[in-house]
Amino acid sequence: MAAIGDGDEAAGGGYVSTGHLPDAGDVQRAVEEAYQRYRELPGGRVAQVYPALARVPAGLFGICVAGTSGRLYQVGDASHLFAIMSVAKPFVFALVCEACGAEDVRQRLGVMRLGWRSTLWRPLSGAKAAGPTRW
């Protein structure tokens, strides 16, 4: 399946987002195709480490793509409320970069070879880790 997100192909075969999604019909079709393709995959289990995750029924599966305009493209159990846990980290990171400047954030937080540290908010807030995070 082709990438859903318009942008220019970058070095290494990836895409650089321009902040805009393709035509609404194309996005909805891609979301539905992904749902059909992956909804019946066997395996996996509900995480028991955090109570908020342990309470989620194992049979739920949904996909939601949100455009910068606020438009939602959803299928399956996407409207079921659940804890987003680490899924929020890239979005929080983007907000911090926007507020403080990407270079300042990089200087203060550093990065690992796989990207920014999973506890990126700790150096900025002085807070203690709430879970089993590692640097």
C-alpha positions in Angstrom: 0.0 0.0 0.0 1.3 3.5 -0.8 2.0 5.9 2.0 -0.9 8.0 3.1 0.4 11.5 3.5 1.4 13.8 0.8 5.0 15.0 0.9 8.2 14.6 -0.9 10.1 11.4 -0.9 13.2 11.9 1.3 16.6 10.2 1.1 16.3 6.6 2.2 12.8 6.1 0.7 10.8 7.8 3.4 8.4 10.7 3.1 8.4 14.1 4.6 5.1 15.4 5.7 3.7 18.7 4.4 1.1 18.7 7.1 -1.7 17.9 4.7 -3.5 14.6 4.0 -4.5 13.4 0.6 -8.1 13.5 -0.7 -10.5 12.6 2.1 -11.9 9.6 0.1 -8.3 8.2 -0.3 -7.6 8.6 3.4 -10.8 6.8 4.4 -10.2 4.0 2.0 -6.6 3.6 3.3 -7.9 3.5 6.9 -10.6 0.9 6.0 -8.0 -1.2 4.0 -5.6 -1.2 7.0 -8.5 -2.2 9.3 -9.6 -5.1 7.1 -6.0 -6.3 6.7 -5.0 -6.2 10.4 -8.2 -6.7 12.5 -7.9 -10.5 12.6 -4.2 -10.9 13.3 -3.7 -13.5 15.9 -1.5 -13.0 18.9 -0.8 -10.3 21.4 -2.3 -9.8 24.8 -3.6 -6.9 26.9 -0.8 -5.3 28.9 -1.2 -5.9 32.7 1.5 -3.5 33.8 -0.8 -0.5 34.2 -4.4 -0.8 35.4 -5.7 1.6 32.7 -4.4 -0.8 30.1 -5.4 -4.0 31.9 -9.1 -2.9 31.9 -9.3 -2.6 28.1 -11.3 -5.5 26.5 -8.9 -7.6 24.4 -11.2 -7.8 21.3 -11.2 -4.1 20.6 -9.6 -2.9 17.4 -10.0 0.4 15.7 -8.0 2.9 13.6 -8.4 6.7 13.6 -6.4 9.2 11.6 -6.8 12.9 12.6 -5.9 15.6 10.1 -4.5 18.9 11.2 -7.9 20.5 10.3 -9.5 18.3 13.0 -11.2 15.9 10.5 -11.3 12.3 11.7 -11.1 9.2 9.6 -12.2 6.2 11.7 -13.2 2.6 11.5 -13.9 -0.2 13.9 -13.7 0.5 17.7 -12.0 3.9 17.2 -14.5 5.7 19.4 -13.9 3.4 22.4 -12.2 5.4 25.2 -8.8 4.0 26.3 -5.5 5.2 27.8 -3.1 6.3 25.1 0.0 5.9 27.3 3.2 6.2 25.2 1.3 6.9 22.0 1.1 10.5 23.2 4.8 11.0 23.5 5.5 12.1 19.9 2.7 14.6 20.0 3.9 16.0 23.4 7.4 16.2 22.0 6.1 18.1 18.9 4.3 20.6 21.2 7.5 21.0 23.4 9.6 21.6 20.2 7.1 24.2 19.0 7.1 26.0 22.4 10.8 25.9 23.1 12.4 25.4 19.7 13.7 22.1 18.4 17.4 22.9 18.9 16.8 24.0 22.5 14.9 20.8 23.2 17.6 18.7 21.5 20.3 20.4 23.6 18.4 19.9 26.9 17.1 16.4 26.3 19.6 14.8 24.0 18.7 11.9 21.7 19.4 8.2 21.5 20.1 6.4 18.3 16.4 5.4 18.1 15.3 8.9 18.7 14.5 11.0 21.7 14.4 9.6 25.2 11.1 8.0 26.3 11.1 10.2 29.4 11.6 13.4 27.5 9.4 15.4 29.8 11.5 14.7 32.9 14.4 17.1 32.3 12.0 20.0 31.5 9.7 19.4 34.5 12.0 17.9 37.1 9.3 15.2 37.7 10.1 11.7 38.7 9.4 8.8 36.4 6.0 7.2 37.0 6.8 3.8 35.5 9.7 1.5 34.6 11.4 3.8 32.2 15.0 3.5 31.2 17.4 6.1 29.8 
